Amino acid sequence: MTTRHEYIEKLKSMLDDFETELDEFEAHAQRTKVDLKFELDDQISSLKTKRDIAKSKLSEIMDSGEEAWHDIRQGADEAWAALKEAMDKARSHF
């Protein structure tokens, strides 16, 4: 079973990876033709929203007690799954 600390570290690492990839997507969008740029900007905006939700869930877990974090974990897992799905979709366009 994963401990709260291990789970927090895992989420922090995943967030760092997503941040790096999001920066790469933004750089790519800057170099892209104008007609595709709007589509890429929309995807980046969506990714940032999902990232912010995931960050919020991470903060909730970090602020929770040792026993309460299990109750928050499901929402965090769902937020991370949505972020991962959005990143996978964005990767297919980049």
N, C-alpha and C positions, 0 to 999 in steps of 0.2 A: 504494500500500500504506500502511496506517495505521501510524504509529509507536507505540511503547509509550506515550509521553507523550500523544499525541493520543487514544489509546484510553482511558487513565486519565482524562483530562479529560472525555471523552464519558460514561464511566460515572459520574463524580462528578456531572455535570450531570443525568443521568437519575435518579440517586439523589435528588438535591435535589428534582426534579420529583415523584417518587413520594412522598417524605416530605411535601411540601406537600399532595398529594392525599389521602394517608392521614390527615393531620390533619383535612382537610375531612370525610372519611368518619367519623372518630371524633366530630366535632362533630355531624354529622347523626344518628349513632346515639344520641347523648345526647338528641336531640329527638324520637326515634322512639317510637312506641307500644311498650309492654313486649313484646307478642307478637313483634314484628319485631326487637326489640332483641337477642334471643338469637341470631337468625340473623345479624344484622349483626356482633355481637361475634365469632361464629365466623369470619366472613369476614375481619374485621380481624385476628384472631389468626393466621389462615393467611397473610395478607399480611405481617404482621410477621415470621413465620418465613421466608418467601421473601425478604423484604428483608434479613434477617440473613445468609442464605446468600449473597446477592448482595454484601453488604458484605464478607463473608469472602473471596469470590473477588477483589474489588477489592483487598483488603489483600494477598492472595497475589501479585497482579500488581505492586502497588507495591513489594513486598519482593523480587520476582524480579529477576534480572539482565536485561540487554538482550536476550540470546539466549533465555533460558528462558521469557520471558513468552508466547512463541508457543505453547508446550506447554500453558500454563495457560488460554489464551484460549478454547479450545473449552468447557471447563467453565464459564467465566465467561459465555460466550454462552448456554449452556443455562440457567444460573441466571437470567440477565436475561430470557430468553424466558419462563421459568416465571413470573417476577414480572410481566412485561407481560401475560401471559395472565390471571393472577389479578386484576390491576388492571382489565383490560377486563371481566372477569366481574363484578367488584364495581361498576364503573360502571353496568352494566346494571341492578343492583339499587338503586342510589342515584339 
